[in-house]
């Protein structure tokens, strides 16, 4: 696949990108496409798909609910509270 200026302009418009140096961008995109063409030549016949690079099964902890014994201790050390509620900084602006 040949990367040209029209393709770069189309992709930039769809992605809402402003590209200052189109020639540099074309060269970099062409390198990426060329690399994928090399990968297409790799023989994968008979190779099992790999869904994760980690082959060991991860042992998950049991999903047992555990109540915290000393809620008052948390309330004592929490920096900001209002009644029975613990106040945290807002996340919305």
PDB file of N, CA, C and O in Angstrom:
ATOM      1  N   UNK A   1       0.852  -1.176   0.000  1.00  0.00           N
ATOM      2  CA  UNK A   1       0.000   0.000   0.000  1.00  0.00           C
ATOM      3  C   UNK A   1       0.894   1.233   0.000  1.00  0.00           C
ATOM      4  O   UNK A   1       1.842   1.334   0.778  1.00  0.00           O
ATOM      5  N   UNK A   2       0.582   2.134  -0.858  1.00  0.00           N
ATOM      6  CA  UNK A   2       1.362   3.366  -0.984  1.00  0.00           C
ATOM      7  C   UNK A   2       0.656   4.484  -0.222  1.00  0.00           C
ATOM      8  O   UNK A   2      -0.521   4.755  -0.460  1.00  0.00           O
ATOM      9  N   UNK A   3       1.369   5.125   0.686  1.00  0.00           N
ATOM     10  CA  UNK A   3       0.840   6.249   1.440  1.00  0.00           C
ATOM     11  C   UNK A   3       1.122   7.517   0.640  1.00  0.00           C
ATOM     12  O   UNK A   3       2.273   7.811   0.316  1.00  0.00           O
ATOM     13  N   UNK A   4       0.073   8.263   0.324  1.00  0.00           N
ATOM     14  CA  UNK A   4       0.270   9.518  -0.401  1.00  0.00           C
ATOM     15  C   UNK A   4      -0.378  10.664   0.365  1.00  0.00           C
ATOM     16  O   UNK A   4      -1.007  10.458   1.402  1.00  0.00           O
ATOM     17  N   UNK A   5      -0.218  11.851  -0.151  1.00  0.00           N
ATOM     18  CA  UNK A   5      -0.697  13.052   0.542  1.00  0.00           C
ATOM     19  C   UNK A   5      -2.214  13.056   0.684  1.00  0.00           C
ATOM     20  O   UNK A   5      -2.732  13.501   1.709  1.00  0.00           O
ATOM     21  N   UNK A   6      -2.928  12.576  -0.312  1.00  0.00           N
ATOM     22  CA  UNK A   6      -4.396  12.546  -0.239  1.00  0.00           C
ATOM     23  C   UNK A   6      -4.866  11.628   0.886  1.00  0.00           C
ATOM     24  O   UNK A   6      -5.787  11.973   1.627  1.00  0.00           O
ATOM     25  N   UNK A   7      -4.229  10.448   1.016  1.00  0.00           N
ATOM     26  CA  UNK A   7      -4.585   9.528   2.092  1.00  0.00           C
ATOM     27  C   UNK A   7      -4.321  10.162   3.454  1.00  0.00           C
ATOM     28  O   UNK A   7      -5.136  10.041   4.368  1.00  0.00           O
ATOM     29  N   UNK A   8      -3.194  10.829   3.585  1.00  0.00           N
ATOM     30  CA  UNK A   8      -2.854  11.494   4.848  1.00  0.00           C
ATOM     31  C   UNK A   8      -3.879  12.578   5.166  1.00  0.00           C
ATOM     32  O   UNK A   8      -4.305  12.705   6.314  1.00  0.00           O
ATOM     33  N   UNK A   9      -4.275  13.350   4.180  1.00  0.00           N
ATOM     34  CA  UNK A   9      -5.280  14.398   4.399  1.00  0.00           C
ATOM     35  C   UNK A   9      -6.618  13.795   4.802  1.00  0.00           C
ATOM     36  O   UNK A   9      -7.298  14.324   5.681  1.00  0.00           O
ATOM     37  N   UNK A  10      -6.999  12.691   4.167  1.00  0.00           N
ATOM     38  CA  UNK A  10      -8.269  12.033   4.506  1.00  0.00           C
ATOM     39  C   UNK A  10      -8.245  11.497   5.936  1.00  0.00           C
ATOM     40  O   UNK A  10      -9.200  11.682   6.690  1.00  0.00           O
ATOM     41  N   UNK A  11      -7.157  10.836   6.303  1.00  0.00           N
ATOM     42  CA  UNK A  11      -7.038  10.292   7.660  1.00  0.00           C
ATOM     43  C   UNK A  11      -7.008  11.422   8.685  1.00  0.00           C
ATOM     44  O   UNK A  11      -7.640  11.326   9.737  1.00  0.00           O
ATOM     45  N   UNK A  12      -6.285  12.474   8.385  1.00  0.00           N
ATOM     46  CA  UNK A  12      -6.205  13.614   9.302  1.00  0.00           C
ATOM     47  C   UNK A  12      -7.579  14.251   9.495  1.00  0.00           C
ATOM     48  O   UNK A  12      -7.937  14.638  10.607  1.00  0.00           O
ATOM     49  N   UNK A  13      -8.343  14.358   8.415  1.00  0.00           N
ATOM     50  CA  UNK A  13      -9.682  14.944   8.524  1.00  0.00           C
ATOM     51  C   UNK A  13     -10.587  14.056   9.370  1.00  0.00           C
ATOM     52  O   UNK A  13     -11.313  14.554  10.230  1.00  0.00           O
ATOM     53  N   UNK A  14     -10.549  12.738   9.134  1.00  0.00           N
ATOM     54  CA  UNK A  14     -11.402  11.822   9.895  1.00  0.00           C
ATOM     55  C   UNK A  14     -11.018  11.776  11.371  1.00  0.00           C
ATOM     56  O   UNK A  14     -11.885  11.647  12.236  1.00  0.00           O
ATOM     57  N   UNK A  15      -9.714  11.882  11.661  1.00  0.00           N
ATOM     58  CA  UNK A  15      -9.239  11.821  13.039  1.00  0.00           C
ATOM     59  C   UNK A  15      -9.171  13.200  13.689  1.00  0.00           C
ATOM     60  O   UNK A  15      -8.777  13.325  14.849  1.00  0.00           O
ATOM     61  N   UNK A  16      -9.551  14.225  12.947  1.00  0.00           N
ATOM     62  CA  UNK A  16      -9.516  15.605  13.442  1.00  0.00           C
ATOM     63  C   UNK A  16      -8.111  15.990  13.903  1.00  0.00           C
ATOM     64  O   UNK A  16      -7.924  16.583  14.965  1.00  0.00           O
ATOM     65  N   UNK A  17      -7.120  15.630  13.062  1.00  0.00           N
ATOM     66  CA  UNK A  17      -5.732  15.951  13.359  1.00  0.00           C
ATOM     67  C   UNK A  17      -5.255  17.089  12.480  1.00  0.00           C
ATOM     68  O   UNK A  17      -5.697  17.244  11.342  1.00  0.00           O
ATOM     69  N   UNK A  18      -4.356  17.876  13.020  1.00  0.00           N
ATOM     70  CA  UNK A  18      -3.687  18.901  12.226  1.00  0.00           C
ATOM     71  C   UNK A  18      -2.244  18.441  12.067  1.00  0.00           C
ATOM     72  O   UNK A  18      -1.503  18.338  13.045  1.00  0.00           O
ATOM     73  N   UNK A  19      -1.857  18.168  10.835  1.00  0.00           N
ATOM     74  CA  UNK A  19      -0.518  17.658  10.572  1.00  0.00           C
ATOM     75  C   UNK A  19       0.287  18.779   9.935  1.00  0.00           C
ATOM     76  O   UNK A  19      -0.040  19.258   8.849  1.00  0.00           O
ATOM     77  N   UNK A  20       1.339  19.189  10.621  1.00  0.00           N
ATOM     78  CA  UNK A  20       2.164  20.294  10.129  1.00  0.00           C
ATOM     79  C   UNK A  20       3.158  19.832   9.062  1.00  0.00           C
ATOM     80  O   UNK A  20       3.317  20.493   8.036  1.00  0.00           O
ATOM     81  N   UNK A  21       3.820  18.708   9.298  1.00  0.00           N
ATOM     82  CA  UNK A  21       4.840  18.215   8.377  1.00  0.00           C
ATOM     83  C   UNK A  21       4.328  16.949   7.685  1.00  0.00           C
ATOM     84  O   UNK A  21       4.568  15.837   8.155  1.00  0.00           O
ATOM     85  N   UNK A  22       3.628  17.126   6.574  1.00  0.00           N
ATOM     86  CA  UNK A  22       3.010  15.994   5.883  1.00  0.00           C
ATOM     87  C   UNK A  22       4.042  15.029   5.313  1.00  0.00           C
ATOM     88  O   UNK A  22       3.822  13.818   5.312  1.00  0.00           O
ATOM     89  N   UNK A  23       5.149  15.547   4.835  1.00  0.00           N
ATOM     90  CA  UNK A  23       6.169  14.669   4.250  1.00  0.00           C
ATOM     91  C   UNK A  23       6.744  13.715   5.302  1.00  0.00           C
ATOM     92  O   UNK A  23       6.931  12.529   5.032  1.00  0.00           O
ATOM     93  N   UNK A  24       7.022  14.233   6.492  1.00  0.00           N
ATOM     94  CA  UNK A  24       7.539  13.401   7.577  1.00  0.00           C
ATOM     95  C   UNK A  24       6.492  12.369   7.987  1.00  0.00           C
ATOM     96  O   UNK A  24       6.819  11.210   8.238  1.00  0.00           O
ATOM     97  N   UNK A  25       5.237  12.796   8.054  1.00  0.00           N
ATOM     98  CA  UNK A  25       4.153  11.900   8.424  1.00  0.00           C
ATOM     99  C   UNK A  25       3.994  10.787   7.394  1.00  0.00           C
ATOM    100  O   UNK A  25       3.786   9.629   7.758  1.00  0.00           O
ATOM    101  N   UNK A  26       4.090  11.131   6.110  1.00  0.00           N
ATOM    102  CA  UNK A  26       3.978  10.133   5.044  1.00  0.00           C
ATOM    103  C   UNK A  26       5.088   9.091   5.175  1.00  0.00           C
ATOM    104  O   UNK A  26       4.830   7.894   5.047  1.00  0.00           O
ATOM    105  N   UNK A  27       6.323   9.538   5.429  1.00  0.00           N
ATOM    106  CA  UNK A  27       7.441   8.612   5.575  1.00  0.00           C
ATOM    107  C   UNK A  27       7.235   7.665   6.756  1.00  0.00           C
ATOM    108  O   UNK A  27       7.478   6.463   6.644  1.00  0.00           O
ATOM    109  N   UNK A  28       6.787   8.209   7.882  1.00  0.00           N
ATOM    110  CA  UNK A  28       6.571   7.379   9.069  1.00  0.00           C
ATOM    111  C   UNK A  28       5.442   6.381   8.857  1.00  0.00           C
ATOM    112  O   UNK A  28       5.562   5.218   9.243  1.00  0.00           O
ATOM    113  N   UNK A  29       4.351   6.822   8.251  1.00  0.00           N
ATOM    114  CA  UNK A  29       3.230   5.920   7.963  1.00  0.00           C
ATOM    115  C   UNK A  29       3.652   4.827   6.987  1.00  0.00           C
ATOM    116  O   UNK A  29       3.239   3.676   7.125  1.00  0.00           O
ATOM    117  N   UNK A  30       4.469   5.183   6.006  1.00  0.00           N
ATOM    118  CA  UNK A  30       4.925   4.199   5.030  1.00  0.00           C
ATOM    119  C   UNK A  30       5.785   3.128   5.694  1.00  0.00           C
ATOM    120  O   UNK A  30       5.701   1.954   5.334  1.00  0.00           O
ATOM    121  N   UNK A  31       6.618   3.530   6.670  1.00  0.00           N
ATOM    122  CA  UNK A  31       7.426   2.565   7.406  1.00  0.00           C
ATOM    123  C   UNK A  31       6.536   1.571   8.154  1.00  0.00           C
ATOM    124  O   UNK A  31       6.813   0.371   8.178  1.00  0.00           O
ATOM    125  N   UNK A  32       5.473   2.082   8.759  1.00  0.00           N
ATOM    126  CA  UNK A  32       4.557   1.217   9.517  1.00  0.00           C
ATOM    127  C   UNK A  32       3.864   0.235   8.582  1.00  0.00           C
ATOM    128  O   UNK A  32       3.784  -0.956   8.884  1.00  0.00           O
ATOM    129  N   UNK A  33       3.362   0.723   7.449  1.00  0.00           N
ATOM    130  CA  UNK A  33       2.669  -0.141   6.494  1.00  0.00           C
ATOM    131  C   UNK A  33       3.637  -1.175   5.919  1.00  0.00           C
ATOM    132  O   UNK A  33       3.272  -2.340   5.755  1.00  0.00           O
ATOM    133  N   UNK A  34       4.844  -0.765   5.619  1.00  0.00           N
ATOM    134  CA  UNK A  34       5.848  -1.698   5.094  1.00  0.00           C
ATOM    135  C   UNK A  34       6.147  -2.804   6.103  1.00  0.00           C
ATOM    136  O   UNK A  34       6.322  -3.962   5.726  1.00  0.00           O
ATOM    137  N   UNK A  35       6.206  -2.446   7.381  1.00  0.00           N
ATOM    138  CA  UNK A  35       6.480  -3.444   8.408  1.00  0.00           C
ATOM    139  C   UNK A  35       5.348  -4.465   8.472  1.00  0.00           C
ATOM    140  O   UNK A  35       5.603  -5.660   8.618  1.00  0.00           O
ATOM    141  N   UNK A  36       4.111  -4.010   8.365  1.00  0.00           N
ATOM    142  CA  UNK A  36       2.992  -4.950   8.385  1.00  0.00           C
ATOM    143  C   UNK A  36       3.017  -5.863   7.169  1.00  0.00           C
ATOM    144  O   UNK A  36       2.591  -7.014   7.260  1.00  0.00           O
ATOM    145  N   UNK A  37       3.503  -5.381   6.042  1.00  0.00           N
ATOM    146  CA  UNK A  37       3.624  -6.224   4.862  1.00  0.00           C
ATOM    147  C   UNK A  37       4.673  -7.315   5.091  1.00  0.00           C
ATOM    148  O   UNK A  37       4.515  -8.433   4.601  1.00  0.00           O
ATOM    149  N   UNK A  38       5.740  -7.001   5.831  1.00  0.00           N
ATOM    150  CA  UNK A  38       6.738  -8.010   6.183  1.00  0.00           C
ATOM    151  C   UNK A  38       6.105  -9.060   7.095  1.00  0.00           C
ATOM    152  O   UNK A  38       6.358 -10.254   6.936  1.00  0.00           O
ATOM    153  N   UNK A  39       5.284  -8.621   8.048  1.00  0.00           N
ATOM    154  CA  UNK A  39       4.632  -9.550   8.965  1.00  0.00           C
ATOM    155  C   UNK A  39       3.672 -10.490   8.242  1.00  0.00           C
ATOM    156  O   UNK A  39       3.485 -11.629   8.670  1.00  0.00           O
ATOM    157  N   UNK A  40       3.063 -10.029   7.155  1.00  0.00           N
ATOM    158  CA  UNK A  40       2.161 -10.886   6.392  1.00  0.00           C
ATOM    159  C   UNK A  40       2.891 -12.070   5.775  1.00  0.00           C
ATOM    160  O   UNK A  40       2.267 -13.090   5.482  1.00  0.00           O
ATOM    161  N   UNK A  41       4.194 -11.956   5.574  1.00  0.00           N
ATOM    162  CA  UNK A  41       4.971 -13.016   4.945  1.00  0.00           C
ATOM    163  C   UNK A  41       5.373 -14.112   5.929  1.00  0.00           C
ATOM    164  O   UNK A  41       5.870 -15.157   5.510  1.00  0.00           O
ATOM    165  N   UNK A  42       5.169 -13.896   7.213  1.00  0.00           N
ATOM    166  CA  UNK A  42       5.549 -14.887   8.220  1.00  0.00           C
ATOM    167  C   UNK A  42       4.619 -16.093   8.109  1.00  0.00           C
ATOM    168  O   UNK A  42       3.398 -15.946   8.052  1.00  0.00           O
ATOM    169  N   UNK A  43       5.212 -17.286   8.080  1.00  0.00           N
ATOM    170  CA  UNK A  43       4.447 -18.521   7.978  1.00  0.00           C
ATOM    171  C   UNK A  43       3.815 -18.845   9.339  1.00  0.00           C
ATOM    172  O   UNK A  43       4.523 -19.031  10.328  1.00  0.00           O
ATOM    173  N   UNK A  44       2.504 -18.911   9.381  1.00  0.00           N
ATOM    174  CA  UNK A  44       1.805 -19.188  10.639  1.00  0.00           C
ATOM    175  C   UNK A  44       0.973 -20.462  10.565  1.00  0.00           C
ATOM    176  O   UNK A  44       0.166 -20.728  11.456  1.00  0.00           O
ATOM    177  N   UNK A  45       1.160 -21.231   9.535  1.00  0.00           N
ATOM    178  CA  UNK A  45       0.408 -22.482   9.368  1.00  0.00           C
ATOM    179  C   UNK A  45       0.757 -23.452  10.494  1.00  0.00           C
ATOM    180  O   UNK A  45       1.931 -23.749  10.719  1.00  0.00           O
ATOM    181  N   UNK A  46      -0.240 -23.937  11.189  1.00  0.00           N
ATOM    182  CA  UNK A  46      -0.030 -24.905  12.258  1.00  0.00           C
ATOM    183  C   UNK A  46       0.345 -24.300  13.593  1.00  0.00           C
ATOM    184  O   UNK A  46       0.559 -25.038  14.555  1.00  0.00           O
ATOM    185  N   UNK A  47       0.432 -22.992  13.686  1.00  0.00           N
ATOM    186  CA  UNK A  47       0.770 -22.333  14.945  1.00  0.00           C
ATOM    187  C   UNK A  47      -0.525 -22.010  15.677  1.00  0.00           C
ATOM    188  O   UNK A  47      -1.424 -21.375  15.125  1.00  0.00           O
ATOM    189  N   UNK A  48      -0.607 -22.455  16.925  1.00  0.00           N
ATOM    190  CA  UNK A  48      -1.819 -22.184  17.706  1.00  0.00           C
ATOM    191  C   UNK A  48      -1.890 -20.703  18.067  1.00  0.00           C
ATOM    192  O   UNK A  48      -0.868 -20.086  18.367  1.00  0.00           O
ATOM    193  N   UNK A  49      -3.092 -20.135  18.038  1.00  0.00           N
ATOM    194  CA  UNK A  49      -3.234 -18.713  18.426  1.00  0.00           C
ATOM    195  C   UNK A  49      -2.836 -18.517  19.888  1.00  0.00           C
ATOM    196  O   UNK A  49      -3.052 -19.390  20.728  1.00  0.00           O
ATOM    197  N   UNK A  50      -2.259 -17.370  20.167  1.00  0.00           N
ATOM    198  CA  UNK A  50      -1.865 -17.030  21.529  1.00  0.00           C
ATOM    199  C   UNK A  50      -2.779 -15.908  21.994  1.00  0.00           C
ATOM    200  O   UNK A  50      -2.753 -14.812  21.436  1.00  0.00           O
ATOM    201  N   UNK A  51      -3.570 -16.171  22.991  1.00  0.00           N
ATOM    202  CA  UNK A  51      -4.525 -15.182  23.460  1.00  0.00           C
ATOM    203  C   UNK A  51      -3.946 -14.281  24.538  1.00  0.00           C
ATOM    204  O   UNK A  51      -4.441 -13.178  24.771  1.00  0.00           O
ATOM    205  N   UNK A  52      -2.906 -14.753  25.189  1.00  0.00           N
ATOM    206  CA  UNK A  52      -2.251 -13.964  26.219  1.00  0.00           C
ATOM    207  C   UNK A  52      -0.787 -14.406  26.311  1.00  0.00           C
ATOM    208  O   UNK A  52      -0.496 -15.589  26.134  1.00  0.00           O
ATOM    209  N   UNK A  53       0.123 -13.496  26.578  1.00  0.00           N
ATOM    210  CA  UNK A  53       1.522 -13.903  26.702  1.00  0.00           C
ATOM    211  C   UNK A  53       1.826 -14.631  28.011  1.00  0.00           C
ATOM    212  O   UNK A  53       2.906 -15.199  28.173  1.00  0.00           O
ATOM    213  N   UNK A  54       0.882 -14.614  28.933  1.00  0.00           N
ATOM    214  CA  UNK A  54       1.083 -15.263  30.230  1.00  0.00           C
ATOM    215  C   UNK A  54       0.455 -16.648  30.155  1.00  0.00           C
ATOM    216  O   UNK A  54      -0.758 -16.775  29.989  1.00  0.00           O
ATOM    217  N   UNK A  55       1.275 -17.682  30.277  1.00  0.00           N
ATOM    218  CA  UNK A  55       0.762 -19.035  30.152  1.00  0.00           C
ATOM    219  C   UNK A  55       0.269 -19.611  31.469  1.00  0.00           C
ATOM    220  O   UNK A  55      -0.542 -20.537  31.461  1.00  0.00           O
ATOM    221  N   UNK A  56       0.729 -19.096  32.590  1.00  0.00           N
ATOM    222  CA  UNK A  56       0.293 -19.600  33.889  1.00  0.00           C
ATOM    223  C   UNK A  56      -1.080 -19.044  34.216  1.00  0.00           C
ATOM    224  O   UNK A  56      -1.350 -17.860  34.017  1.00  0.00           O
ATOM    225  N   UNK A  57      -1.936 -19.908  34.715  1.00  0.00           N
ATOM    226  CA  UNK A  57      -3.240 -19.431  35.154  1.00  0.00           C
ATOM    227  C   UNK A  57      -3.078 -18.623  36.430  1.00  0.00           C
ATOM    228  O   UNK A  57      -2.363 -19.025  37.348  1.00  0.00           O
ATOM    229  N   UNK A  58      -3.734 -17.507  36.476  1.00  0.00           N
ATOM    230  CA  UNK A  58      -3.672 -16.652  37.652  1.00  0.00           C
ATOM    231  C   UNK A  58      -4.673 -17.179  38.668  1.00  0.00           C
ATOM    232  O   UNK A  58      -5.840 -17.413  38.352  1.00  0.00           O
ATOM    233  N   UNK A  59      -4.200 -17.359  39.881  1.00  0.00           N
ATOM    234  CA  UNK A  59      -5.100 -17.821  40.933  1.00  0.00           C
ATOM    235  C   UNK A  59      -5.808 -16.608  41.519  1.00  0.00           C
ATOM    236  O   UNK A  59      -5.182 -15.730  42.113  1.00  0.00           O
ATOM    237  N   UNK A  60      -7.105 -16.575  41.344  1.00  0.00           N
ATOM    238  CA  UNK A  60      -7.894 -15.468  41.855  1.00  0.00           C
ATOM    239  C   UNK A  60      -8.278 -15.737  43.300  1.00  0.00           C
ATOM    240  O   UNK A  60      -8.430 -16.885  43.717  1.00  0.00           O
ATOM    241  N   UNK A  61      -8.429 -14.678  44.040  1.00  0.00           N
ATOM    242  CA  UNK A  61      -8.839 -14.850  45.425  1.00  0.00           C
ATOM    243  C   UNK A  61     -10.321 -15.202  45.478  1.00  0.00           C
ATOM    244  O   UNK A  61     -11.069 -14.940  44.536  1.00  0.00           O
ATOM    245  N   UNK A  62     -10.726 -15.785  46.569  1.00  0.00           N
ATOM    246  CA  UNK A  62     -12.129 -16.140  46.743  1.00  0.00           C
ATOM    247  C   UNK A  62     -12.960 -14.864  46.833  1.00  0.00           C
ATOM    248  O   UNK A  62     -12.497 -13.843  47.342  1.00  0.00           O
ATOM    249  N   UNK A  63     -14.165 -14.933  46.343  1.00  0.00           N
ATOM    250  CA  UNK A  63     -15.040 -13.759  46.355  1.00  0.00           C
ATOM    251  C   UNK A  63     -15.917 -13.740  47.601  1.00  0.00           C
ATOM    252  O   UNK A  63     -17.135 -13.578  47.526  1.00  0.00           O
ATOM    253  N   UNK A  64     -15.282 -13.905  48.714  1.00  0.00           N
ATOM    254  CA  UNK A  64     -16.014 -13.862  49.977  1.00  0.00           C
ATOM    255  C   UNK A  64     -16.058 -12.435  50.476  1.00  0.00           C
ATOM    256  O   UNK A  64     -15.030 -11.763  50.557  1.00  0.00           O
ATOM    257  N   UNK A  65     -17.232 -11.981  50.806  1.00  0.00           N
ATOM    258  CA  UNK A  65     -17.362 -10.638  51.379  1.00  0.00           C
ATOM    259  C   UNK A  65     -16.819 -10.669  52.802  1.00  0.00           C
ATOM    260  O   UNK A  65     -17.111 -11.577  53.580  1.00  0.00           O
ATOM    261  N   UNK A  66     -16.028  -9.659  53.116  1.00  0.00           N
ATOM    262  CA  UNK A  66     -15.479  -9.570  54.462  1.00  0.00           C
ATOM    263  C   UNK A  66     -15.834  -8.215  55.042  1.00  0.00           C
ATOM    264  O   UNK A  66     -15.568  -7.182  54.427  1.00  0.00           O
ATOM    265  N   UNK A  67     -16.419  -8.214  56.193  1.00  0.00           N
ATOM    266  CA  UNK A  67     -16.746  -6.971  56.876  1.00  0.00           C
ATOM    267  C   UNK A  67     -15.523  -6.490  57.642  1.00  0.00           C
ATOM    268  O   UNK A  67     -14.806  -7.274  58.263  1.00  0.00           O
ATOM    269  N   UNK A  68     -15.303  -5.187  57.581  1.00  0.00           N
ATOM    270  CA  UNK A  68     -14.207  -4.609  58.351  1.00  0.00           C
ATOM    271  C   UNK A  68     -14.682  -4.463  59.787  1.00  0.00           C
ATOM    272  O   UNK A  68     -15.753  -3.918  60.054  1.00  0.00           O
ATOM    273  N   UNK A  69     -13.879  -4.950  60.687  1.00  0.00           N
ATOM    274  CA  UNK A  69     -14.276  -5.018  62.093  1.00  0.00           C
ATOM    275  C   UNK A  69     -14.369  -3.657  62.767  1.00  0.00           C
ATOM    276  O   UNK A  69     -15.295  -3.409  63.538  1.00  0.00           O
ATOM    277  N   UNK A  70     -13.408  -2.766  62.480  1.00  0.00           N
ATOM    278  CA  UNK A  70     -13.310  -1.540  63.255  1.00  0.00           C
ATOM    279  C   UNK A  70     -13.544  -0.308  62.374  1.00  0.00           C
ATOM    280  O   UNK A  70     -12.600   0.391  62.006  1.00  0.00           O
ATOM    281  N   UNK A  71     -14.796  -0.056  62.045  1.00  0.00           N
ATOM    282  CA  UNK A  71     -15.144   1.078  61.193  1.00  0.00           C
ATOM    283  C   UNK A  71     -14.820   2.391  61.899  1.00  0.00           C
ATOM    284  O   UNK A  71     -14.420   3.358  61.251  1.00  0.00           O
ATOM    285  N   UNK A  72     -14.985   2.435  63.183  1.00  0.00           N
ATOM    286  CA  UNK A  72     -14.699   3.664  63.935  1.00  0.00           C
ATOM    287  C   UNK A  72     -13.231   4.066  63.832  1.00  0.00           C
ATOM    288  O   UNK A  72     -12.916   5.255  63.854  1.00  0.00           O
ATOM    289  N   UNK A  73     -12.345   3.105  63.722  1.00  0.00           N
ATOM    290  CA  UNK A  73     -10.917   3.406  63.577  1.00  0.00           C
ATOM    291  C   UNK A  73     -10.669   4.154  62.266  1.00  0.00           C
ATOM    292  O   UNK A  73      -9.881   5.098  62.233  1.00  0.00           O
ATOM    293  N   UNK A  74     -11.330   3.742  61.198  1.00  0.00           N
ATOM    294  CA  UNK A  74     -11.199   4.443  59.907  1.00  0.00           C
ATOM    295  C   UNK A  74     -11.758   5.853  60.033  1.00  0.00           C
ATOM    296  O   UNK A  74     -11.137   6.809  59.567  1.00  0.00           O
ATOM    297  N   UNK A  75     -12.901   5.991  60.646  1.00  0.00           N
ATOM    298  CA  UNK A  75     -13.508   7.319  60.800  1.00  0.00           C
ATOM    299  C   UNK A  75     -12.612   8.254  61.600  1.00  0.00           C
ATOM    300  O   UNK A  75     -12.565   9.452  61.318  1.00  0.00           O
ATOM    301  N   UNK A  76     -11.906   7.729  62.587  1.00  0.00           N
ATOM    302  CA  UNK A  76     -11.027   8.561  63.412  1.00  0.00           C
ATOM    303  C   UNK A  76      -9.876   9.134  62.590  1.00  0.00           C
ATOM    304  O   UNK A  76      -9.514  10.300  62.749  1.00  0.00           O
ATOM    305  N   UNK A  77      -9.306   8.317  61.718  1.00  0.00           N
ATOM    306  CA  UNK A  77      -8.108   8.761  61.005  1.00  0.00           C
ATOM    307  C   UNK A  77      -8.418   9.430  59.661  1.00  0.00           C
ATOM    308  O   UNK A  77      -7.512   9.976  59.031  1.00  0.00           O
ATOM    309  N   UNK A  78      -9.686   9.397  59.208  1.00  0.00           N
ATOM    310  CA  UNK A  78     -10.020   9.999  57.921  1.00  0.00           C
ATOM    311  C   UNK A  78     -10.000  11.516  58.057  1.00  0.00           C
ATOM    312  O   UNK A  78     -10.531  12.053  59.030  1.00  0.00           O
ATOM    313  N   UNK A  79      -9.393  12.222  57.094  1.00  0.00           N
ATOM    314  CA  UNK A  79      -9.199  13.670  57.268  1.00  0.00           C
ATOM    315  C   UNK A  79     -10.475  14.506  57.215  1.00  0.00           C
ATOM    316  O   UNK A  79     -10.525  15.566  57.839  1.00  0.00           O
ATOM    317  N   UNK A  80     -11.499  14.072  56.500  1.00  0.00           N
ATOM    318  CA  UNK A  80     -12.688  14.912  56.371  1.00  0.00           C
ATOM    319  C   UNK A  80     -13.934  14.043  56.451  1.00  0.00           C
ATOM    320  O   UNK A  80     -14.054  13.039  55.749  1.00  0.00           O
ATOM    321  N   UNK A  81     -14.853  14.442  57.309  1.00  0.00           N
ATOM    322  CA  UNK A  81     -16.083  13.667  57.458  1.00  0.00           C
ATOM    323  C   UNK A  81     -17.250  14.587  57.780  1.00  0.00           C
ATOM    324  O   UNK A  81     -17.081  15.714  58.245  1.00  0.00           O
ATOM    325  N   UNK A  82     -18.430  14.065  57.516  1.00  0.00           N
ATOM    326  CA  UNK A  82     -19.654  14.813  57.807  1.00  0.00           C
ATOM    327  C   UNK A  82     -20.679  13.807  58.300  1.00  0.00           C
ATOM    328  O   UNK A  82     -21.184  13.003  57.517  1.00  0.00           O
ATOM    329  N   UNK A  83     -20.989  13.843  59.577  1.00  0.00           N
ATOM    330  CA  UNK A  83     -21.887  12.855  60.157  1.00  0.00           C
ATOM    331  C   UNK A  83     -21.253  11.476  60.073  1.00  0.00           C
ATOM    332  O   UNK A  83     -20.105  11.291  60.477  1.00  0.00           O
ATOM    333  N   UNK A  84     -21.999  10.507  59.548  1.00  0.00           N
ATOM    334  CA  UNK A  84     -21.474   9.152  59.371  1.00  0.00           C
ATOM    335  C   UNK A  84     -20.764   8.969  58.031  1.00  0.00           C
ATOM    336  O   UNK A  84     -20.303   7.869  57.724  1.00  0.00           O
ATOM    337  N   UNK A  85     -20.670  10.032  57.229  1.00  0.00           N
ATOM    338  CA  UNK A  85     -20.099   9.937  55.886  1.00  0.00           C
ATOM    339  C   UNK A  85     -18.668  10.451  55.858  1.00  0.00           C
ATOM    340  O   UNK A  85     -18.311  11.388  56.572  1.00  0.00           O
ATOM    341  N   UNK A  86     -17.857   9.818  55.017  1.00  0.00           N
ATOM    342  CA  UNK A  86     -16.496  10.261  54.804  1.00  0.00           C
ATOM    343  C   UNK A  86     -16.499  11.136  53.563  1.00  0.00           C
ATOM    344  O   UNK A  86     -17.007  10.729  52.519  1.00  0.00           O
ATOM    345  N   UNK A  87     -15.934  12.337  53.667  1.00  0.00           N
ATOM    346  CA  UNK A  87     -15.922  13.256  52.538  1.00  0.00           C
ATOM    347  C   UNK A  87     -14.629  13.114  51.752  1.00  0.00           C
ATOM    348  O   UNK A  87     -13.536  13.064  52.317  1.00  0.00           O
ATOM    349  N   UNK A  88     -14.784  13.049  50.419  1.00  0.00           N
ATOM    350  CA  UNK A  88     -13.623  12.984  49.533  1.00  0.00           C
ATOM    351  C   UNK A  88     -13.724  14.124  48.545  1.00  0.00           C
ATOM    352  O   UNK A  88     -14.805  14.678  48.344  1.00  0.00           O
ATOM    353  N   UNK A  89     -12.591  14.488  47.912  1.00  0.00           N
ATOM    354  CA  UNK A  89     -12.635  15.573  46.936  1.00  0.00           C
ATOM    355  C   UNK A  89     -13.514  15.185  45.745  1.00  0.00           C
ATOM    356  O   UNK A  89     -13.552  14.023  45.340  1.00  0.00           O
ATOM    357  N   UNK A  90     -14.214  16.169  45.197  1.00  0.00           N
ATOM    358  CA  UNK A  90     -15.053  15.925  44.025  1.00  0.00           C
ATOM    359  C   UNK A  90     -14.222  15.599  42.801  1.00  0.00           C
ATOM    360  O   UNK A  90     -13.054  15.979  42.719  1.00  0.00           O
ATOM    361  N   UNK A  91     -14.817  14.900  41.853  1.00  0.00           N
ATOM    362  CA  UNK A  91     -14.101  14.556  40.635  1.00  0.00           C
ATOM    363  C   UNK A  91     -14.603  15.362  39.444  1.00  0.00           C
ATOM    364  O   UNK A  91     -13.990  15.314  38.378  1.00  0.00           O
ATOM    365  N   UNK A  92     -15.680  16.088  39.591  1.00  0.00           N
ATOM    366  CA  UNK A  92     -16.251  16.880  38.504  1.00  0.00           C
ATOM    367  C   UNK A  92     -15.884  18.342  38.688  1.00  0.00           C
ATOM    368  O   UNK A  92     -15.798  18.846  39.807  1.00  0.00           O
ATOM    369  N   UNK A  93     -15.671  19.009  37.566  1.00  0.00           N
ATOM    370  CA  UNK A  93     -15.354  20.428  37.641  1.00  0.00           C
ATOM    371  C   UNK A  93     -16.520  21.249  37.121  1.00  0.00           C
ATOM    372  O   UNK A  93     -16.450  22.477  37.101  1.00  0.00           O
TER     373      UNK A  93
END
